[in-house]
Amino acid sequence: MVYGQCCEILVDNPPAPTRATVEYSDIGICYCETALDAAADADAVVLVTEWLPYRDLPWGEIKGRMRQPLILDGQNFLPSTKLAALGFECLGIGR
């Protein structure tokens, strides 16, 4: 369990923000308006979906907002070669 242990969890979840905020209201997750907002000052971006719009996010701009350019791709969904060329460290889970 990570939350509550010296970290802050910011989430972008456009398909189901209302349901998620109700179901997980007790664990201190901050729901953001955009993926750019969720990446602000982040040490890592964790992707746990294959939602197509995330593949084409403005990754260069996202990198500029992060403290560390680290992506944990739980679905091996993102174009890791393209992101590495932008300066990200991409870790595909299960690779």
N, C-alpha and C positions, 0 to 999 in steps of 0.2 A: 504494500500500500504506500503510495507516494504522497498523496495529498496530506496536508497538515505537517509535513516533515521538511520545513525550510524550502518549500516551492510554492509557486502559484500556477494554477492551471487556467489558461485562457482557451476558449473553445469557439470555433466557427462551425456551426451545424445548421446550415440553411434549410435542409429538407424537413427538419423536425425540431425547431427550437422550443416551441411551447411544451411539447411532450417531455423533452429532456429537462427543461427547467423545472417541471413539476416532479418528475421521477427522481431527479438528483439534486433537489433543492437543499438538502442537508449536508452536502460535502464541500461547499465553498468554491464551486466552479464559477468562473466569470464567463458569461456568454457574450461574445463580441458580434458586432454587426457584419464584419468582413474578415476574410482570412488575413488581410494586411493588418488589421487591428489585433488579431490574435497573435501575430508574429512579432509585434512590437516588443523589443527588449528580450526576446526569447533566447534561451540557451539551446533550444532544439524545437523543431517542428515534428510532430508525430502524426503520421497519416494512417488512419485505420479504415479507410473506405476506398472504393474504386469509383467514386462519383466523378464522372467525366470532367466537369468544370475545373476540378482541382489540378488536372494534368496541365492545363494551359494558364495557370495563374501567372501573374507578373513576377516570376521567381527572382529576377534581378532586383526588383524593388523590395521584395520580401527580404532578401539577403541584406539589403541596406538597413533594414529595420531591426535585424536580429543582433544579439550580442555575439553569438557564435553561429556560423553557417552549418548547422548539423540537421540532417533530415533522417528520421527513422521511418522507413516505409514498410508498414506492416502488411501490405498487400503486394509488394514488389510491382507497383503500379506506375510509378513515376519514371520518366526518362532519365535514368541515373547518369548516363554519359553526358547529356545536355546540362544537367545540374552540376556535375563535376567540372565541366568547362566554365561554369559561372562561379566556381570557387566553393561549392558546397561539398561537405563530406556526407555521402549518402550511404546509409546502412540499410540494406534490405533484410528484413527479418525472414529467416527460413532459407536464405540463399546459401 
